[in-house]
């Protein structure tokens, strides 16, 4: 059995859930290695399977002035250092088909951004790497769309796919999380992940000094969304974590403080263990006779 399938099987059977976590974007090699070390220590202490997350290029930033990251070549070198230094699988995102082959040589999971969740050529190129594919549900999509997106991965010869809820547009500058989606996404017949940080974004909702806009966010509600997700019974939690979120160059308002990571995960694990969310409730509609 190949390494991707082994990891996929380990993640989809994880109890109470697996964790995809790390800073939004690679700021420097030093910072990424520091974050990987700290997050691994916490996840290992709690017994949660961890895949370390960070992006080499944030190609869909709201503002052209926003920090994007070190780029493909340098970013992959840094992620490779994370793998070899801390023996961690890594997940990162792609935005173009030409990136997939190189990313597939390093990343254990390739993430498809929400804006690109229906892009057939990108999905197929990612699938052909043989790596696990995590597809984020578009903010503009019904959960049923993910059935088709997951099927595109399988039709390209890759069974190792998962789908991720990251909120739905509610007006112009806000997202909401519909807990029903976490159940409906199971129709894709694969692990369901809840992105508990991006789902609290307020897209283009923050004005910048000197003009332009950037995304804001509601960090204080991350525990609320996270508690809901694990109670419903998701297979995995995706979250962006930072040791200094107020000074993070990208998505600071929705990155969870590293200092509170262990505390939040402990609570989520406790909720998940008492919930029966992963077991579909069997409703008996025959007439009730006391």
C-alpha positions as CSV (number, residue, x, y, z in Angstrom):
1,X,0.0,0.0,0.0
2,X,1.4,3.4,-1.0
3,X,2.2,6.1,1.6
4,X,-0.7,8.3,0.6
5,X,-3.2,5.6,1.1
6,X,-1.7,4.6,4.4
7,X,-1.9,8.2,5.6
8,X,-5.5,8.6,4.3
9,X,-6.6,5.4,6.1
10,X,-5.0,6.6,9.3
11,X,-6.7,10.0,9.1
12,X,-10.2,8.8,8.2
13,X,-10.2,6.4,11.1
14,X,-8.8,8.9,13.6
15,X,-10.6,9.3,16.9
16,X,-12.0,11.6,17.8
17,X,-10.7,13.6,14.8
18,X,-7.5,14.5,12.9
19,X,-6.0,18.0,12.8
20,X,-4.8,20.1,9.9
21,X,-3.1,23.1,11.5
22,X,-0.4,25.7,11.0
23,X,0.1,29.4,10.0
24,X,-1.7,30.7,7.0
25,X,1.4,31.4,5.0
26,X,5.1,30.7,5.2
27,X,6.7,33.9,6.6
28,X,10.2,32.5,7.0
29,X,11.9,29.1,7.5
30,X,12.6,30.0,11.1
31,X,9.0,30.8,11.9
32,X,7.6,27.7,10.2
33,X,10.0,25.4,12.0
34,X,9.1,27.0,15.3
35,X,5.4,26.6,14.7
36,X,5.7,23.0,13.5
37,X,7.7,22.1,16.6
38,X,5.1,23.7,18.9
39,X,2.0,22.4,17.2
40,X,3.5,18.9,17.0
41,X,4.3,18.9,20.7
42,X,0.7,19.8,21.5
43,X,-0.9,17.3,19.1
44,X,1.4,14.5,20.3
45,X,0.6,15.2,23.9
46,X,-3.2,15.0,23.1
47,X,-2.8,12.0,20.7
48,X,-4.3,13.8,17.7
49,X,-2.9,12.9,14.2
50,X,-1.5,16.1,12.8
51,X,-0.8,17.3,9.3
52,X,1.1,20.6,9.3
53,X,-0.4,23.3,7.1
54,X,1.1,26.4,5.5
55,X,1.0,28.1,2.1
56,X,3.9,29.0,-0.2
57,X,1.8,31.5,-2.2
58,X,-1.5,33.1,-1.3
59,X,-2.5,33.9,-4.9
60,X,-6.1,35.0,-4.0
61,X,-5.3,37.8,-1.6
62,X,-7.9,40.6,-1.5
63,X,-5.4,43.3,-2.0
64,X,-2.4,43.4,-4.4
65,X,-0.5,44.9,-1.4
66,X,-0.9,41.8,0.7
67,X,2.0,39.5,1.6
68,X,1.8,36.3,-0.6
69,X,4.6,34.2,0.7
70,X,8.0,33.0,-0.6
71,X,6.8,31.4,-3.8
72,X,6.7,27.8,-5.1
73,X,10.4,26.8,-5.1
74,X,11.5,28.3,-1.8
75,X,8.2,27.4,-0.1
76,X,8.5,23.7,-1.0
77,X,12.1,23.7,0.3
78,X,10.8,25.0,3.7
79,X,7.9,22.5,3.8
80,X,10.4,19.7,3.0
81,X,12.5,20.9,6.0
82,X,9.4,20.6,8.2
83,X,8.9,17.0,7.1
84,X,12.4,15.9,7.6
85,X,13.0,17.8,10.9
86,X,9.8,16.9,12.7
87,X,8.7,13.8,10.8
88,X,5.3,15.4,9.9
89,X,3.1,15.1,6.9
90,X,2.3,18.5,5.3
91,X,-0.6,20.0,3.5
92,X,-0.4,23.1,1.2
93,X,-2.6,24.6,-1.6
94,X,-2.2,24.9,-5.3
95,X,-3.8,27.5,-7.6
96,X,-2.6,26.4,-11.1
97,X,-2.3,23.1,-12.8
98,X,1.4,23.6,-13.5
99,X,2.1,23.7,-9.7
100,X,0.7,20.2,-9.0
101,X,3.6,18.0,-10.0
102,X,6.2,19.9,-8.0
103,X,3.9,20.2,-5.0
104,X,3.0,16.5,-5.2
105,X,6.7,15.7,-4.7
106,X,6.6,17.3,-1.3
107,X,3.1,17.7,0.1
108,X,1.3,14.7,1.5
109,X,-2.1,16.5,1.0
110,X,-2.8,18.9,-1.8
111,X,-5.5,21.4,-1.0
112,X,-7.8,22.9,-3.6
113,X,-8.9,26.5,-2.6
114,X,-12.6,27.2,-2.2
115,X,-12.6,29.6,-5.1
116,X,-11.3,26.8,-7.4
117,X,-13.3,23.9,-6.1
118,X,-15.1,23.2,-9.4
119,X,-12.0,23.8,-11.7
120,X,-11.8,20.4,-13.4
121,X,-8.3,20.8,-14.9
122,X,-6.9,21.7,-11.5
123,X,-8.7,18.9,-9.7
124,X,-7.5,16.3,-12.3
125,X,-3.9,17.6,-12.2
126,X,-3.9,17.4,-8.4
127,X,-5.5,14.0,-8.4
128,X,-2.9,12.6,-10.8
129,X,-0.1,13.3,-8.3
130,X,-1.5,10.4,-6.2
131,X,-1.5,12.6,-3.1
132,X,-4.5,13.0,-0.8
133,X,-6.7,15.8,-2.1
134,X,-8.6,18.2,0.3
135,X,-11.2,20.2,-1.6
136,X,-12.6,23.3,0.2
137,X,-16.2,23.9,-0.6
138,X,-16.7,27.2,-2.4
139,X,-18.3,30.0,-0.4
140,X,-20.8,30.2,-3.3
141,X,-21.6,26.5,-3.5
142,X,-24.2,24.2,-2.1
143,X,-22.7,21.1,-0.3
144,X,-24.1,18.9,-3.1
145,X,-21.5,20.4,-5.5
146,X,-18.7,18.7,-3.5
147,X,-20.2,15.3,-4.6
148,X,-19.2,16.2,-8.2
149,X,-15.8,17.7,-7.2
150,X,-14.9,14.6,-5.2
151,X,-16.0,12.4,-8.1
152,X,-13.7,14.3,-10.5
153,X,-10.8,13.2,-8.2
154,X,-11.9,9.6,-8.3
155,X,-12.4,9.6,-12.1
156,X,-8.8,10.7,-12.4
157,X,-7.8,7.6,-10.6
158,X,-7.3,8.8,-7.1
159,X,-9.6,7.5,-4.3
160,X,-7.9,9.5,-1.5
161,X,-10.1,12.6,-1.3
162,X,-11.7,14.7,1.5
163,X,-14.0,17.7,1.4
164,X,-13.9,20.7,3.7
165,X,-16.6,23.2,4.9
166,X,-15.3,26.8,5.2
167,X,-18.5,28.9,5.3
168,X,-21.1,30.3,3.0
169,X,-21.4,33.9,1.8
170,X,-24.0,35.9,3.7
171,X,-24.3,39.3,2.1
172,X,-21.2,41.0,0.8
173,X,-18.7,40.9,3.7
174,X,-19.7,38.0,5.9
175,X,-19.8,34.2,6.0
176,X,-22.0,31.9,8.0
177,X,-21.6,28.2,8.8
178,X,-24.6,26.1,8.3
179,X,-24.2,23.0,10.4
180,X,-26.4,21.0,8.0
181,X,-23.6,21.2,5.5
182,X,-21.4,19.1,7.7
183,X,-23.9,16.3,7.4
184,X,-24.8,16.9,3.8
185,X,-21.1,16.8,2.8
186,X,-21.1,13.1,3.8
187,X,-22.9,12.5,0.5
188,X,-19.4,12.9,-1.1
189,X,-18.6,9.5,0.6
190,X,-15.3,10.7,2.0
191,X,-13.9,12.3,5.2
192,X,-15.5,15.7,6.1
193,X,-13.3,18.5,7.4
194,X,-14.4,21.7,9.1
195,X,-12.3,24.8,8.6
196,X,-13.0,26.6,11.9
197,X,-10.9,29.7,11.1
198,X,-11.5,30.7,7.5
199,X,-15.2,30.2,8.1
200,X,-15.1,33.2,10.5
201,X,-13.6,35.6,7.8
202,X,-15.3,38.8,6.8
203,X,-14.2,38.9,3.2
204,X,-13.0,42.4,2.1
205,X,-14.6,43.7,5.3
206,X,-11.6,45.7,6.6
207,X,-10.5,49.0,5.2
208,X,-6.8,49.7,4.9
209,X,-5.0,52.9,5.6
210,X,-4.2,54.6,2.3
211,X,-7.1,52.9,0.5
212,X,-8.2,49.4,-0.4
213,X,-9.6,46.6,1.7
214,X,-8.5,43.4,3.3
215,X,-10.4,40.5,5.0
216,X,-11.4,40.9,8.6
217,X,-12.6,38.2,10.9
218,X,-14.3,37.1,14.1
219,X,-11.6,35.2,15.9
220,X,-13.6,35.2,19.2
221,X,-16.2,32.9,17.5
222,X,-13.8,30.2,16.5
223,X,-14.5,28.1,19.6
224,X,-18.3,28.4,18.8
225,X,-17.9,27.0,15.3
226,X,-15.4,24.4,16.4
227,X,-17.7,23.1,19.2
228,X,-20.5,22.8,16.7
229,X,-18.4,20.9,14.2
230,X,-17.1,18.3,16.6
231,X,-20.6,17.8,18.1
232,X,-22.0,17.1,14.6
233,X,-19.1,14.6,14.1
234,X,-16.6,15.8,11.5
235,X,-13.6,13.6,10.7
236,X,-11.1,16.4,10.8
237,X,-10.5,20.0,12.0
238,X,-8.7,22.5,9.8
239,X,-7.4,25.6,11.7
240,X,-4.8,28.3,11.1
241,X,-2.7,29.0,14.2
242,X,-0.2,31.7,14.9
243,X,2.1,32.7,17.8
244,X,1.5,36.4,17.2
245,X,-1.8,36.8,15.3
246,X,-2.0,40.5,15.7
247,X,1.1,40.9,13.7
248,X,0.5,38.0,11.2
249,X,1.0,39.3,7.6
250,X,-2.0,37.4,6.3
251,X,-5.4,36.6,7.8
252,X,-4.4,37.7,11.3
253,X,-8.0,38.2,12.4
254,X,-8.9,34.6,11.9
255,X,-5.8,32.8,13.1
256,X,-6.1,31.1,16.5
257,X,-3.4,32.1,19.1
258,X,-0.9,29.3,19.6
259,X,-1.0,30.0,23.4
260,X,-4.7,28.8,23.5
261,X,-4.3,25.8,21.1
262,X,-4.0,23.0,23.6
263,X,-6.9,24.4,25.7
264,X,-9.2,24.5,22.8
265,X,-8.3,21.1,21.4
266,X,-8.8,19.5,24.8
267,X,-12.3,20.9,25.0
268,X,-13.1,19.8,21.4
269,X,-11.8,16.3,22.1
270,X,-14.1,16.1,25.1
271,X,-17.1,17.2,23.2
272,X,-16.4,14.8,20.3
273,X,-16.0,11.8,22.6
274,X,-19.5,12.3,24.2
275,X,-21.2,13.2,20.9
276,X,-22.7,10.5,18.6
277,X,-22.3,12.8,15.6
278,X,-20.4,10.3,13.5
279,X,-23.3,7.8,13.8
280,X,-26.3,8.6,11.7
281,X,-29.4,8.8,13.9
282,X,-31.9,6.0,12.9
283,X,-35.3,7.6,12.9
284,X,-38.2,5.2,13.3
285,X,-41.4,6.7,11.7
286,X,-43.7,3.8,12.5
287,X,-46.7,4.7,14.7
288,X,-45.7,5.0,18.3
289,X,-47.6,2.7,20.7
290,X,-46.7,3.4,24.3
